[in-house]
Amino acid sequence: MTPAYRGRFAPSPTGRLHAGSLLTAVGSYLDARVQGGEWWVRIEDLDPPREMPGASADILRTLEAFGFEWDGEVVYQHDRHPRYAAALAQLVASGDAYPCACTRKEIAAVARRGVDGHVYPGTCRDGLPAGRQPRAWRLRVPAGEVSFEDRVFGLQRQDVAQEVGDFVLKRADGFWAYQLAVLVDDHAQGMTDVVRGADLLDSTPRQLVLIDALGHARPRHAHLPLVCNTEGEKLSKQTLAPAISIDHAADELRRALCRLNHRPPADCAGLDELWAWALASFRLDRVGRTVQRDGV
């Protein structure tokens, strides 16, 4: 039986955990625990060319060293390809997915910009051009606005058809798209709440379109503020974000809590004390929307 609250932390093993990923882990963990809910860990290893050898094991060791305790077994997306294939087959059968022969260069030559790159112009929506072979699979996005109430950022609205267009479900290189895999797994695992970084706020409406097409229940969403470097760039492997140190775990945890607008008292010195204070004090409605600079 699925509990009233089940959340997750789902890092990609493209590098070691940094301050931004720690903030997401802390925020999602505390939101689950203060509500008496479960907190699961899923390794989103869908893109082997971008993975760093040993990163999955390093992420789990780091979480353990920081005192995180998760429910259930760790789930790896590389074990779940049949689920994604079944979801795509369902969408094809219902007419909600179709094959696409377009290259990125072809799309860029004719498409306008949207919230996340070029808006797909619908070239293959009514069938592949003569002599062309399918390269990817796309969702047929219905017209109209999608809205949801984010627990941090409030009411969000987006016309996915106008701002994104028909988006990819399976890529031309044969790998599954994040948008499909993440919600298939959230549904299969019974996730009631998705707490993650605000960089994915614009992705949520297209995921809701896909959730509705598959007939899944919509989870609640909360997007946490990002941690950026001194140049204003989101911390990531691409921006050379430094890994967090397990040798200074208490200091790192204190900084993460402060970034979430929860400042522990000075006499909270160790990990156990910090977690005890955070579990007694955490409230999602105290978390701000402001991007946080590294070094806070």
Secondary structure, DSSP 8 states (H G I E B T S, - for coil): ---S-EEEE---SSS--BHHHHHHHHHHHHHHHHTT-EEEEEE----GGG--TTHHHHHHHHHHHTT----S--EEGGG-HHHHHHHHHHHHHTTSEEEE---HHHHHHH--EETTEE----TTTTS--TT----EEEE---SS-EEEEETTTEEEEE-HHHHT-S-EEE-TTS-B-HHHHHHHHHHHTT--EEEEEGGGTTTHHHHHHHHHHHT----EEEEE--EE-TTS-B-STTTT--B--GGGHHHHHHHHHHHTT----TT--SHHHHHHHHHHH--GGG---S-EETT-
